[in-house]
Amino acid sequence: MAAQAAPGAPGASDTPLDTPPAVPPAERTVIENCAVATVDAQDTEHAAGHVVVAGQVIESVGAGPAPKGLENVVRRIDGSGHLLTPGLVNTHHHFYQWITRGLATDHNLFDWLVALYPTWARIDAPMLAAATQGSLAMMVKGGVTTACDHHYIFPRGSGDLVAAELAAAASIGARITLARGSMDRGVKDGGLPPDFAVETTEGALKATEEAIDSHHDASFGSLVHIAVAPCSPFSVSTELLREGALLARRKGVRMHTHGSETVEEEKFCHELFGMGPTDYFESTGWLGEDVWMAHCVHMNDADIAAFARTGTGVAHCPSSNARLAAGIARVPDMLRAGVPVGLGVDGTASNESGELHTELRNALLINRLGAHREAALDARRALRLGTYGGAQVLGRARETGSIEAGKLADLVLWKLDGLGHSTIADPVTALVFGPAAPVTLSLVGGEPVVEDNHLTNVDEEAVARAARTQARRLARIAAGG
Ligand code: ZN
């Protein structure tokens, strides 16, 4: 664009300035003839409805076909046989674990961590990039449009892992919350990770602040959020928790950690701090509406009331909790108390499926094994956890998580007329109770990231090959080769 001289400045002409060029009308995409589950506050659904996307936002949603006479429609999609939902939101993951799946398969959390820390401590930038692409490709292909990665392994000399991860994530096209994790309590300080796998307290805080300053984008429709995310009570110091909370609040970013995952963690907290995990978190500034915590399995009534009172969110990870024999989180009680709850895959070393549909289904099924039995959750509750609930705990419910005019066009069109679903009449039941449905179209801010069950921005086979290469490299290095 040519620079325009300021009026009155040398060289400025006396002719009136041209009126600025009109902003071209946003290109529209129309999706119609599909079932629509909006997941708005009233749980509005349309058996046959439409959504009009203008640019990156939803312009309208309603029953029947789209309004006639719309201008600048560049794409019109017949959604017959499909269900349209908000994009799924994954609130807890460890992308790097994509290259350490299928190991220590019969362990509880602490034994599993101790078995895997030495391998994880050898991770480098090419490994993390390949694992990020693999993790995201798997999730996005299954309808995820926003994903959180809690990354807490920063081996000395491994370079700028945050930048490597974000570059790899950008190639897929989903929204990311990178929760910059940290560990500073090694074995010599009574913690669980080996001393060579931890950072110094000051180093972790400085690097977290740098990640926020370099990458956090708070604007509407942002693709990258950064959160402050010390790993867990048994791998970080009290000082890192306290200072991390102050840093996050000074910068206006969210806070994330693991909490109340196992009975062993509960015991650890009582022995070291003389109180349970929730009281310990509260004493360090870690309850609040800017905080969400993974797992929250071992919560008593007072813990749940504290989360509800403070607006602290929960990332419910039922498959990982089952894989590591951690227990069943009290999700129906949390929801009844008003605790914001989203779903999380958790790292794929403790949930090899790596996609969120498993969590929609397992949230429903596993909670029915708890005290509330068949009344624990239903299909619509599960879908809400995986969409709006997730957006809430990531602090993005004003932008995404439901299909409403003015929100971002993060939308998934699920094919439900094929073999896996065609005999289930209710589309939300088919989506949640049935097998993982093929994704005909997934949009992130109106941009396609999946079409006809294929990722649009990367070659899935190339992602799989690169991940396998890095997984083998890591295994070789960890074995001392
Ligand atoms: Zn985790």
Boltz pocket constraint, residues with backbone or C-beta under 6 A from the ligand:
constraints:
  - pocket:
      binder: B
      contacts: [[A, 92], [A, 93], [A, 94], [A, 150], [A, 258], [A, 294], [A, 346], [A, 347]]
      max_distance: 6.0
